[in-house]
Amino acid sequence: MLPLTPLPPQTDGERAFFSELVRWDSGNAVRGAVVAAIPFADGPLQRRLSDAILFVPEGIAVIRVAEVARQTGVVNASPEGPWTIGPAGTGGAVLQLAGGGSTPLDGLMRAGMETAMRLRRAGLEPGRIARLTVLAGDLDGLLPADGDLGEGDQVALLETRSLLLGFARASRYTGVDNPRLWTTADVRAALEALGLQGRGPSVEELNGEGFPYSPYVLRRPQLLTPAAMAASPGAVPPAPPAPPSTPTTTPQPVAPAAGPTRASIDQAVAASVAAAHAAAAVGAPAAQPAPGGDTVAIDAPGERAAGAAGTRDTVAVDGPSAPPPGDEGIGGLFAGGEPDAAPAPPRTSVLPSQQAAPAAPDVPAIAQPAPQHFWDRAPDPDDSGAGKTGRTRRALLVAAAVVLLVAGGVGAGLGLAGRDDGEGAAAPEASTEEPGPTAPAIGSVQEIGGVGFTVQAAEVEESCVGHAYGQIAEYFQGSDCTGLSRALYSAQVGGRDVVVSVSRVRMPDTAAARDLRGRADTNGSGNVSDLLGEGVRYPGGPEKLTGAEYASAVSGPTVTIVESAWVAPSAGGTDAEIDKIATDGLSLATPALPD
């Protein structure tokens, strides 16, 4: 599970929800998925409709973390009407959710529609979108026990087993009639379209969550239509039946003949058996039986006698399934090798059941995708279905390999030339850690979102012990970091001075980094000390952060923590403005961490 929380959680329920996901660790050992904190709000009061988006390879779902305050018992959830809460076996009282309302389903439905509109506006097809409600509070249980309300609505309690069940049912709902899994490029494009702030997930992280790799966005309507046709067994329409041919002779009306007697039937059967035995004795082919009650004549009676012996002009209706004498099935047709001459085409109409399937049926009104190229974002070649697709892909792969070989040869030649000139010093080995922003110089300015941030101070430490407070300080006593880089920035928003503290903490591994972030995001747990708190000052700066807004992010083993505040809180700046500065501060540079 990969949680993405570029925005700080707004409620205790959200903090508890993401803390639970952080404990699951990344990767698909517990559950492969991505949960991004992308809220949707509505109305002048910005009432929350949903809090996060769930991405699984099968599809997506909108999530609402609903807090139940001052009520306890078993929640009785229903697809229609208000939800109730009370002792087990009783109707209970109407449920009261934090923020108002007794059911989140209407808001989740609107959030799902907004999600679909944003994705389609960006050219992505979302498919079926599930809706998951996570109930946080002092609750004793849930009815229905599996949390499935039908039609894509799921409910879960804030506990591991219930959450896993809710994710699984949401995945199953979104996977119905989905011809293509969400790929790494699809998820990254969708997060950008939905407005994820801060750093998005890397391809490697998405691969680890079970999303198949693709460098191209495949959830395009023009690509999903052929994929849906290929996935549906009945998608290709049947070929229209052949038009009836004009009979060569005009049948004359004949009076109905009397039915055969039992004696005549016995005589006909005996004569047929005797003829077959006689033919087998001399090695000659048996005579074709006369049309009886178990066949339907197609050719005119006069033409049947003059037709070729190998031409089938009857269809079995209620007779035995075995082929008639002289017809050995497919093996008999080809046992004699190539015929001397091609058989004459049938001169009569052919029943639909006997018509051979056309080699390539035409499918009108379906636009075929253009061939795939590596230099654009055209459709996936696997969707074209043409035989030349494999050859095109192989040719492109060979061309790419040739380009790599040429590039390697040129690089080697340049390296040797540089060494001969005395300039061939060995380049430092590339780090496996994702590169961070360039180390800032005091007084340098970095512009983000139209705001210029000026570096006022910067420090680097090899240990976090002594550079934190509260529970985070106690945490570092037992699990120290491997590097700490901090910087102070000043800026102006609306003519008012702002101070921004940026701290980057490198932990021994990714699991420890996510653990640290979960602890730091919890209210009252303390945090990494900012430079102002350790006595660093700059001209015009404050002595401490007052009324600061908070943002955090994790990238591999590195945790970024940002706090922003007005230098003069009484100057009239808004919380929304300073909160945006904290989010933008996640992209600000700090000095390079120690090796």
N, C-alpha and C positions, 0 to 999 in steps of 0.2 A: 504494500500500500504506500503510495506516494502522496502525502498531503502537501498542498501548496497554499500558504497563507501569507501573501504579500501584504494584505491589510490586517491590522491587528483585530482580533475578535472583539465584538461589541458587547457580548453578554457572557455571563458565567456558563451558560449552556454551550455556547460556541467554543469557549476555551476548553471545557471538559470534553467536548466531542473531538476536537482536533488533538487534544492530549491523548485520548484513547487511540486515535489512528497513529500517532507518533510511536506509541508503545508497540504497535504491530511491526514496526521496522519496514524498510523499503524492500522491494522485490515481491515475488508472488508466492513466497513460502506460506503466508497466511491467506492473503487475497491479493491478486494482481489487479490494480485499479489506480486511478488518479482522482483525488478529490481536491478541487480548486475552490478557494474562498472567493467566489464571484457572486455578490448579493444582488438581488433585484428588489427595488422598493417602489412604492406608488403613493400618490397623493401629496398634498402639501406638507403633511407630517412625515413623509417618507417612511410609511409603514412597511416593514419587511414582508415580502412575499415569499422569498427563498433566500437561503444563506450560502449555498455552495452548489457546484456542478460535479456530478460523478461521471467519470469516463471509464468504461470497460471496453474490451475489444468488441463486445457485441453491440454496444450502443451507449447512450447517455441517459442521465436522470437528473432532475432538479431535487435538491434536498432542503428541507426546512427543519431547523433545530428549534423545537417549540418547548419553552420552559413552562412547567406546571408549578405555580407558586401557591403556597398556603393550602394545598389540598393533597390528600393522600388516599391511597386505595388502588383499586383495579380500574384501569381506563377501558371503557367500552366504546370502541371506534366503529363508525358506520359510514358507508359511502354517501349517505344523505342525512341531513339534519344535524343537530348539535351532538357532540360527544359528551359522555357522562363519566363520572368517577365516583366510586364509593366502595363499600365492602363487597367482597366476592358474593355473587348470587343475588345482589340487589341492583335496582336501577341506578341509585345514586343521584348525585346532584349534577347540574350542568358544569362541564369542564370550563375552567377559566385559564386561558393561556396568557402569558406575559405579552404585552403589546395589544391585547384585546382579542375578542373572538373566542369561540368554543370549538372551532374546527379550522384547520389550515388548508383544506382541500381546494377551496375556491381560489385562494391566493397562489397555491402551487400550480393550479391549472393555468392561471394567467402568466405565471413565471415560465411555464413550459412553452406557452404560445410565444412569449417574447423571445425565448431562447431559439425557437425554431425560426422566427422572423429574422433574427440577427444572423443566424448561420446561412439561411437561404439568401439573404442580402449579400453575403460574402461569397456566394456561389457554392456553398456546401449543402448537401442534403442530409438532414439529421436523422431521418427515419422515425421510428416510434420512440417517444420520449416518456420515460417512466417518472413517477413522482414518489419520493420517499420522505416520510415524516419521522423524525427522531425525537422522541419524548424524553426530556430531561427533568428530573425531580425525584421526590421521595415516593416512588410508585411501587405497588405490590404485584402488578401483573398487567396483562394486556389481553383484551378480547377483540377479535379472534386471536387465538394463541399464536398462529403463524403470521399475523399481521397483514394478510392478503385481503384487500378490500375489493379486488377485481378492477378491470379496466385500467391497469397500470398504477393504481394507488397502493402503496405499501406503507406500513407503520412498523417502527422498531423502537425498542427501549435502548437507553444509553448503556448497553453492556455488550460484551464481545459477541456472545452467541446470537443475540437478537440482531445486532448490526450485520453480522455475516449472513444471516438468513435474509435480511432485507436487501442487502446487496445482490445476493444470488437470485432472488425473485425479480428484482428490477432488471438484472441482466437477462433473465429468461424472457421477460416481457419485451425488452428492446430487441432481442435477437430474432423474434418471429418475422419471417419474410424479409430478413436482412440479407441481401445477396453478397455482401462484402464486409469483412471485419474492418474496424477502425485501425488505421496504420499510424506509424509515428508521425508522418507528415500531416495526416488528417487531424490528429490531436493538437499538434502545434499550431496549425492554421485555425482550428476552432477556438483555441484559447486566445489567440490574437484577435479573432473576430468578436469574441465575447468581452474583450477589454480587460484581460488579466494584466495586472500591474506588476512591475518588478520582473525578475528573471523567470523565464519559462523553463520547463523541464528539458533536459538534453535528450538526444536520440538514444543514448545508452541507458538512461534512466527509464525511458518509455519501453525500450526493449526488455529491460528487467521486469517490467510490470506485465509482460505478455503481449504487448502490441507488436504486430509484425512490422518489420522495417520496410519503408518505402521512401525514396527521395521525392516522390511526386504525390500531390494531393489527388486521391482517387475517388473521394466522395463528391463527384460532380454528377449532376443529373444526367448528362449525356453519356457518362461512363456506367452509371448504375443501371440504366435501362437495358443495355445488352447483357450486363451481369445478371440481372433479374430474369431475363429470358433464358439464359443458360442454366440458371438454378432451378427453373420451373420445368417439370417434365412435360407439361401440356402447353408450354408457351408457344411452340411453333404451330401455326394453324395448319390443319390438314389440307392437302392439295384438293382443289375442286374436282369433282368427278368429270370424266370425259363426256363431252356432249354426245347424245345418242346418235348413232349413225343410221343412215337411211337403209332399210333392208333392200337386198338385191331383188327380191321378188315380193310382190304384194300378196300376202296370204288371203285366201278366199275364206269366207265364213263357211264353216263346216258344222254340220249337225253333231251334237254330242253323241259319242259312241257309247254303247253299253259297256259296262265294266266287265273285265275278264272273269271267266269262271275259275273255280279252284282247279279243275282238271287241266285247263290251258296253262295256268301258272306252273303246275307241277311238270308238265311236258316241256315248257320253256327252260325251267331250271335244269332238268335232266339233260336236255340237248346242249346247254351251255357247259355243263360239267363234262359231258362226253367229248365235246370239241376241245376243251382245255386239255384233257388227258391225252387225246390223240395228238395234239400239237406238241405236248411235252415229249411224247414218245419218239417223234421224228425230228425233234429239235427246231421246229418251225414256230414262229410267234403265234400265240393264241389269237383267235378272232376277237375283235372288240365286242363286248356285249351290247345288245340293243338297248336303247334308252328305256329305262323302266320307271317305276314309281319313285325311286330314290334319287333321281336326277332332274335337272331343269335344263331343257334344250335352249341353246342360244342361237346357233346357226339355223338356217332354213333346212328342212329335211333333205332337200335335194343336194345341198352343198355339203352336208356331212359325209355323204358317201364318197364324194370326189375330193375331199380335203386330205391333207397329209396325215399320215398315220400318227405322227408325234404331236399333233395339235390337240390341246385339251379344249373342248367346247362344252363341257358340262361342269356343274358345281354340285358337290354332294350336299344333300339336305338332311336326310334322316337315315341314310344308309351307313354301312360300316366305315370306320375311319381308315381302314387299310386301302392302299392305292389299287386301282383296277389292274387286272393281269396285263403284263407288258410294260407297266410304268413302275420303275424301281426308285422313284423319288429323285432327289437331287443327284445321288450317285449314278442312277441310271441315265440321267440326261447327259452327263459328262464322261461316262465310262468309255465311250467310243472315240474319245479325242475330239479334234476339230472336225466339224461336219464339212462335207464336200461343198455344200452350198448353203447360204443363209436361208433359214426358213422364211416362207412368205409371210408377210404381216397378216394378222387376223383380219378377216373381211367383215366381221360383225362387231357389235358393241361389246364392251368388256365390263363385267360387273365390278363395282368398286372394291369388293373383297379380293379380286384377282389382280388388281392394278398394281404394278411394281412401284415402289416409292421413288419419286424423282431424285436424281443425284443431288441437286441443290435447289430446294424449294425457294421461291421468291417470297420475301417478307416485306410487303409494302409498308410505307409510312414509318419506317424505322431508320433513323439516321445512323449510319455506321461511323464509329470514331475514326479519327485520322490516325495514321501509323505513328508509333511512338518514336521519339527521338530523345537522345540524352541531353540535347542542348535546349529543350523547351519543356513545358509542363503539359504536353499533349497526353491523350488518353493512354492507358496501359495497353501494351500490345497484346496481352493475354485476352483482351476483350474482343479483338477483331475476329478471331476464329479462322482466319485465312491460313493456308499452308505456308505462305511465305513469311509468317510472323517469326517462326523459329529461326529461319535463315537470316532475317533482318536483325534479330537480337544477337545471334552469334556473330554476324558481321560487325555489329557495333561493339561487342565485347572484344573481338579481335582488334578492332581499331583502337579501342581504349588501351588495350595491352601494349600495342605498338607505340602509342603516345607515351605511356609510362616508361617503356624501355628507352625511347629516344630522350625523354626528359632525364632519366637516370644517367644515360651516357653523357649528355651535355653537362649535368651537374658534376659528374666525376671528372670530366675534362677540365671544367673550370676550377675544381678543387686542386687538381694536379698543377694547373697553370699558376694558381695562387701560391702553391707551395714552392714552385720554382722561383717565384718572384719574392719570396720571403714574406708573403701575406697570407699564407695558408694555415694560420693558427686554428687549432681545432675548435669547432663551435661547441658551446655548452650543450649538454644532453637535454632534450626537451623534457619538461616536467609533466608527469601524468596528471597533476592537479589542474583543474580548469583555471586559466590565467585570470587574474583579477585586474582591476583598473590600474593604470599607470601610477607609480608612486608620485605624490604631489610635492611641489616645492612651496615653501612658505611664501605667501603673497600671490601664488598662481590662482587663476580663476577658471572654474569649470562651469559651463552653462548647461542646465537641464530644465526642460519645460519652460524656456524663456526667462529663467531666473539665473543670475550669475552668482556662484558660490565661491568665496575667497578663502583660501587656506590660511588660518591664523596660528595653528599649532599642530604638531604631530609627534608621536612617540611610538616606540616599538619595545616590547618586552618579550622575554623568553618564557615567562611563567605568568599565570593569572593569579597566583597566590599573593594576597595583599592588594589586589586591584579589583576587588568586588566587595559587596556588602550583602547582609541578610543571609538567606538560605543558599544563595548562589556562592557566597564566600565559603560556607561550610562544604558545599559540593566540590569546590576546587581543592579543598584540603585532601579529599580522597581521590579525585579524578581531575588532575591538573591538565591544563591545555598545553599544547606544544608551541604556541606562539600567540601574541596579542599585539594588534596594530590599531592605534587610535588616532583620530584627527578631529580638530575643531574647525568649523566653517562659519563664516558670517555671510549674511545676504540681506536683501531688502525686498519686501513684498508690499506693494501698495504704499511705498514710502516709509514703511515701518521696518525697524531692524529686527533680524532673526538670527538666532544662534542654533547651530546644528552640531550634535555630537555623533560621530560615526565610530563604532568599535567592531573590529573583525577578530573573531576568536577561532583559532584552528585547533580542533580536537584530534585525538589519536585516530579516530575512524568516523565513518558516517553515522553509525548508531549512536555514538557518544555525542555527536553534533546535534542530532535530532532530540536526544534526551535533554541536552542543555537548553535548546530553544524552547522545548515544552515547559521546562521549569521557569525560564526567564519570562515567558508569555503569561505566566500565572500571576494574578494580582497578589501583592504582599509577599512575594518570594524573594525580593531583592533583585540585584542585577549587577552587571559589570559596571565599575565606576567610570564615569566620564572624566575628562581631563579637568573640567572646572571643579568637580568635586575633590580633585587631588591638588588643587591650588594653582593650576595653570591659569594665567590671565592674558588678555590682549586688550589694546586700547579701544575703549568704547564698549567692551564686552561686560556681561553681567558676572556676578560672583557665583551664581548657581542657576540651574534650570528651574524655572517656575511655571507650573501649569503645562508641563511638557506633554507632547503627543509622542506616540511610540510606534515603531515598525520593526519587523524582523524578517529575516529570510535565511535559508540554509542552502548551501551549494557544496555537495560532497561533505568533506570534514570541516568546512568553514561556516561559521554562523556570523551573520551581520546584524548588528543591533544599532538602531538609529533613534535618537531622541531630539526633538526640535521644540523650541519655545520662543516666545516673543521676548526681546531684550527688555522692553517696557510693557508689561501686560496691560497697563492702564491706557495704552495708546489707542485701543479700540480695534485691534485685529480680531478676526473670528477664529473659532476652533477649526472650522473646515479648511481655512487657508493654511493654518499651521500643520494640520493633519496631512494635507497634500505635500507639504515640504518634507515631512518625515518619510512619506512613501518615496518621493523623489530622491531622498538622501540615501536610499539603498544602492543607488548607482554611483555615489561619490567615492573617490579614490582615497585610499589610506596607504601609508608606507608599506613596502614589501615585508612580508612576514619573515622571520629569521629561518635560516636553513636548519 
